[in-house]
Amino acid sequence: MATQRKHAAIADKKHNGSEIQAPKGKLGVMIPGMGAVATTFVAGVEAVRKGISKPIGSLTQMGTIRLGKRTDARSPKIKEFVPLAGLDDLVFTGWDIFEDDMYTAASKAGVLEKELLDQVKPFLSSITPRKAVFDRNYVKKIDGPNVKKGKNKMDLAEQVRADIRDFKKKSGATRLVTIWCGSTETFITPSAAHQSIKAFEKALTQNDENIAPSMIYAYASLMEGVPFANGAPNLTVDIPVMHELSRQSEAPICGKDFKTGQTLMKTILAPGFKARLLGLAGWFSTNILGNRDGEVLDDPGSFKTKEESKLSVLEHILQPELYPDLYGNFTHKVRINYYPPRGDNKEGWDNIDIFGWLGYPMQIKVDFLCRDSILAAPIVLDLVLFMDLAKRSAELRGLGIQEWISFYFKSPMTAPGLYPEHDLFIQLMKLKNTLRHLRGEELITHLGLEYYD
Ligand SMILES: NC(=O)c1ccc[n+]([C@@H]2O[C@H](COP(=O)([O-])OP(=O)(O)OC[C@H]3O[C@@H](n4cnc5c(N)ncnc54)[C@H](O)[C@@H]3O)[C@@H](O)[C@H]2O)c1
């Protein structure tokens, strides 16, 4: 009843805004997995800070938000509307199984050109990875020397907690956020070990195989009261124990799997087909990519995790149960092929078989020559800043899952029993309305009859 009342109040057109602490001091960003995405993100932040480049693709840095009526002409930048940490206040650490500092790792990833990297070299070289929690049973294709040893998984979690405290102390950060940019782990389904804090902690001490390394970082972060965002499709925080911990420690969680290339296109196109009631007979998506992520995904276990994440999108957007004649019987296939010559410059082909008036078939081909980490880096930045905002917001920090930032994910997390919203445009509206709500501005419904009074 109380929850219903709370939601009714939230649905009110206008309230007075809610308390948000000011972003004072430094924000520490902790990244398990310092590969292509992480280094492109950190190098990019430093390049923007130095005025070398612009933060293209980042909603928090370049996006605006309309307030009030169209005739009011009020559209501030999002970063001026809500109190976000400034880029100058970001400090970084991370963990990786390889010992390379961020300059070396970025050079090997081959995403950014040497000329740009050299301009931020001293900064990148100063960030070296902490020893990782790693187990080849969860990521088969890679192995490295920079790995923690411990008597059991609980011991490893304690070591990560000590890393977190050490970083906070040494960097002088007042707040922290963890964002998983590590490899995609093998497919795991929720099990008894994931159902409660008690069961999970017992399982940690018993080295239960249902606890993947990413869950150990997540557990450590949440126990330290630090928000955790998951950029990979791994189960990680999408289990009851993490929901419980997150609410208990008021450390927000979100995930899963950054929505970058092909799935971004899918969630742009599919809402358009549905809006115009065009039917779908099939959608075949194939990718070639040659980075380390591609190599990891060459393993069937890791691919299965990714495939599940990529496949769920269309079902939820198209709602076959509401539109059986249009979407009741479509074929959806996703293939990922590891092809080294392409490096991080992926190519994603889509063949889309649609049908229109009287069932007449048509085809659409999309060939997206994209750069994976270039698309992912601004998402990492936005998630870090929004998760820190959520942690400082009296209204958001105790909610656990931050569904309002579904916009950034292929498999958005939701409260149990709630279907995820995948439509990019609804996700954006939800995000912006949440920000308006936090600041006590009127929600925008796009009704607009009053303009014709
Ligand atoms: N680039 C994109 O567009 C995109 C989109 C969605 C999701 N993702 C996901 O983001 C993640 C990172 O992608 P990437 O291209 O940077 O991959 P990458 O292989 O370049 O980097 C991943 C890094 O994680 C490290 N790692 C693996 N397990 C670890 C562990 N347990 N602890 C610490 N480090 C660990 C690896 O050594 C590697 O350096 C992947 O899971 C990928 O699927 C990427």
The ligand as a MOL file (V3000), in Angstrom:
LIG
                    3D

  0  0  0     0  0            999 V3000
M  V30 BEGIN CTAB
M  V30 COUNTS 44 48 0 0 0
M  V30 BEGIN ATOM
M  V30 1 N 32.8100 -2.7600 -27.1470 0
M  V30 2 C 31.5150 -2.9170 -27.1880 0
M  V30 3 O 30.8620 -2.3820 -28.0340 0
M  V30 4 C 30.8540 -3.7290 -26.1450 0
M  V30 5 C 29.4660 -3.7540 -26.1360 0
M  V30 6 C 28.8050 -4.4810 -25.1730 0
M  V30 7 C 29.5200 -5.1790 -24.2360 0
M  V30 8 N 30.8750 -5.1830 -24.2890 0 CHG=1
M  V30 9 C 31.5490 -5.9950 -23.2820 0
M  V30 10 O 32.4840 -5.2130 -22.5850 0
M  V30 11 C 33.5230 -6.0750 -22.1560 0
M  V30 12 C 34.8490 -5.4360 -22.5400 0
M  V30 13 O 34.9990 -5.3830 -23.9470 0
M  V30 14 P 36.4240 -5.0770 -24.5550 0
M  V30 15 O 36.2300 -4.9320 -26.0250 0
M  V30 16 O 37.0860 -4.0130 -23.7900 0 CHG=-1
M  V30 17 O 37.1770 -6.4660 -24.2980 0
M  V30 18 P 38.7360 -6.6990 -24.0240 0
M  V30 19 O 38.9570 -8.1450 -24.2110 0
M  V30 20 O 39.5760 -5.7360 -24.7970 0
M  V30 21 O 38.9070 -6.3020 -22.4850 0
M  V30 22 C 38.4520 -7.0950 -21.4500 0
M  V30 23 C 39.5450 -7.1470 -20.4140 0
M  V30 24 O 39.0280 -7.8250 -19.2680 0
M  V30 25 C 40.0980 -8.5600 -18.7060 0
M  V30 26 N 39.5110 -9.5340 -17.8110 0
M  V30 27 C 38.8330 -10.6630 -18.0990 0
M  V30 28 N 38.4150 -11.2640 -16.9660 0
M  V30 29 C 38.8150 -10.4710 -15.9530 0
M  V30 30 C 38.6780 -10.5570 -14.5430 0
M  V30 31 N 38.0350 -11.5720 -13.9790 0
M  V30 32 N 39.2050 -9.5560 -13.7840 0
M  V30 33 C 39.8580 -8.5130 -14.3680 0
M  V30 34 N 40.0410 -8.4030 -15.6810 0
M  V30 35 C 39.5140 -9.3720 -16.4660 0
M  V30 36 C 40.8340 -9.1190 -19.9070 0
M  V30 37 O 42.1470 -9.4890 -19.5740 0
M  V30 38 C 40.7760 -7.9230 -20.8610 0
M  V30 39 O 41.9230 -7.0930 -20.7460 0
M  V30 40 C 33.2720 -7.4300 -22.8150 0
M  V30 41 O 32.6360 -8.2760 -21.9140 0
M  V30 42 C 32.3440 -7.0940 -23.9210 0
M  V30 43 O 31.5250 -8.1750 -24.3060 0
M  V30 44 C 31.5600 -4.4630 -25.2020 0
M  V30 END ATOM
M  V30 BEGIN BOND
M  V30 1 1 1 2
M  V30 2 2 2 3
M  V30 3 1 2 4
M  V30 4 1 4 5
M  V30 5 2 4 44
M  V30 6 2 5 6
M  V30 7 1 6 7
M  V30 8 2 7 8
M  V30 9 1 8 9
M  V30 10 1 8 44
M  V30 11 1 9 10
M  V30 12 1 9 42
M  V30 13 1 10 11
M  V30 14 1 11 12
M  V30 15 1 11 40
M  V30 16 1 12 13
M  V30 17 1 13 14
M  V30 18 2 14 15
M  V30 19 1 14 16
M  V30 20 1 14 17
M  V30 21 1 17 18
M  V30 22 2 18 19
M  V30 23 1 18 20
M  V30 24 1 18 21
M  V30 25 1 21 22
M  V30 26 1 22 23
M  V30 27 1 23 24
M  V30 28 1 23 38
M  V30 29 1 24 25
M  V30 30 1 25 26
M  V30 31 1 25 36
M  V30 32 1 26 27
M  V30 33 1 26 35
M  V30 34 2 27 28
M  V30 35 1 28 29
M  V30 36 1 29 30
M  V30 37 2 29 35
M  V30 38 1 30 31
M  V30 39 2 30 32
M  V30 40 1 32 33
M  V30 41 2 33 34
M  V30 42 1 34 35
M  V30 43 1 36 37
M  V30 44 1 36 38
M  V30 45 1 38 39
M  V30 46 1 40 41
M  V30 47 1 40 42
M  V30 48 1 42 43
M  V30 END BOND
M  V30 END CTAB
M  END
